[in-house]
Amino acid sequence: MNLKLLGAALVVLATLVSNPLWAEEASAGDRTATGGAQTLEDIMARQEQLKVDESFRSENLGDPANAAPSTDQLGTNGGLSNSDVYRAIRYNEADVRTQARTPAATVLIQDGGMPWYKLREGPLITYGGLALLGIIALLAVFYLIRGRIKIDGGPAGTTIERFKAIERFGHWLLAGSFIALGITGLITLMGRSFLIPVLGPEAYATLAAGSKWLHNNIAWAFMLGLVMTFSMWVVHNIPNKLDWQWIKAGGGIFTKSHPPAKKFNAGQKIIFWTVMLLGFSVSLSGLSLLFPFEMPMFAKTFGIINSVLGTDLPAVLAPHEEMQYANIWHSIVAFVMMVAIIAHIYIGSVGMEGAFDAMGKGHVDLEWARQHHDLWVAEVEAKQGKGGSS
């Protein structure tokens, strides 16, 4: 008899679950009468990060004026399971008081963690990694086709000072710190996916902790190098009409031509402003991550954008949301910078004969300088009153 009753119950349950009319009636009914019950469709849509109409829940918070204090409802000795109180907390309508006095103490529910995690572990790593691999592959193909850009007619055998010691110090401080930041940042971002299977969780934990410490502290050297190079070179990187001529000629990279240029050509100016602007941005987001309560960035930025463009970006953000936005922005800007710097490293090393000497020794071959920066050489020779120094 018990088996017959069980079978009948299963048949009824299967009929209810498979009946679309039942599902439609449940979702279309007045769910506030049930205390804000939701359908399976709501749950699945939320898991797919689709927009769900939650008014049946957010507008059903009971009577806050006559409700018992949340401390009575949610006591440490096993509080009452009161749906109104939980929903009031979720939709920031509860008068929450805690013993902690930190800026984030009153944020009990913040549901941006999973979207942030999925974006970080999915598109950010995927497209960022593809961008790095793509620029390396592109430069390898370019090298095979174009080869190394040689000095026409060979080196002159005499040199001219290209950069002073303080300029080279600022450059290498910026470059060295950026490379260290890039490596430690990639370990932190991608290590769970690519290094744990190879090293194991214990070894990776040590590596990740060390990378985090190095990343946070080397950042100060990067910002110092950024200020130094900007101060020394900004006057030489103001765009002028020569830059367009250089760009139209391809800078002599794709052809044998050598368009005229001063101390920095258009290509170097593009790299300079890319590093300065993105470096400033990545530094701000990094400081925001280091000091999230003292230096929130995005709420005020979104407010300014809304006032200018009439958009509806969130202008009030919890500290957790500020850090989530800062982390994603920090990573995106860093990937763009790494792509640009890899191209810069290629041209300054294997891509062009004689280019590395500029930062390696401070002096370059006079013929190289005349071919790539002829107007600058003329200025230096005019000041010196002679044809260079060896």
Buried (B, 14 or more C-beta within 10 A) or exposed (E): EEEEEEEEEEEEEEEEEEEEEEBEEBBEEEBEEEBBBBBEBBEEBBEEEEEBEBEBBBEBBBEEEEBEEBEEBBEEEEEEEBBBBBBBBBBBBBEBEEEEEEEBEBBBEEEBEEEBEEBBBEEBBEEBBEBBEEBBEBBEEBEEEEEEBBBEEEBBEEBBBBBEEEBBBBBEBBBBBBBBBBEBBBBBBBBBEBBBEEBEEEEBEEBBEEBBEBBBEBBEBBBBBBBBBBEBBEEEBEEEEBBEEBBEBEBBBEEEEBBBBBBBBBBBBBBBBBBBEBBBBBBBBBBBBEEBEEBBBBBEBBBEBBEEEEEEBEBEBBBBBBBBBBBBBBBBBBBBBBBBBBBBBBBBEEBBBBBBBBBBEBBBBBBBBBBBBBBBBEEBBEEEEEEBEE
